[in-house]
Amino acid sequence: MFWNNIFKKVINKTIGTWDYQWTYAVWKNNGLSILPNKNMIANIGFNNNGTHTSGVDILGLSNMKTFSIEKIINHSAIAVNTKADKYTLDHYFNPSKLFYIYKKIIFFKRQFWINRMKLFKK
């Protein structure tokens, strides 16, 4: 259900990101993607100039610690890690209703304080 709703939004152009199109292309072509166990990306676009952000980082993604590749291992075989896939699905793409409510509360709490700070700047 989650992915059907996302892909409908992409088709209707009500969502403007690249990653959902990438996911669809990988699945359609029976491809695989690598998801490292440690974060390797610095998200620098969390400000008022960002395409999809407004300076409010409700999930703490803008200050995540980054890691380097420690050792490159050339595997002789490539296989799907179903345990890792299930973890990713359960924790990132199928959050529980309580987690959803928690995110909304944090978002509105931060919005409240941001708006309040704007009043003091005037």
Secondary structure, DSSP 4 states (H G I P E B T S, - for coil): -HHHHHHHHHHTT----SHHHHHHHHHHTT------SS--------STT-SS--S--TT-GGG------------S-----HHHHHHHIIIIIS--HHHHHHHHHHHHHHHHHHHHHHHHH-
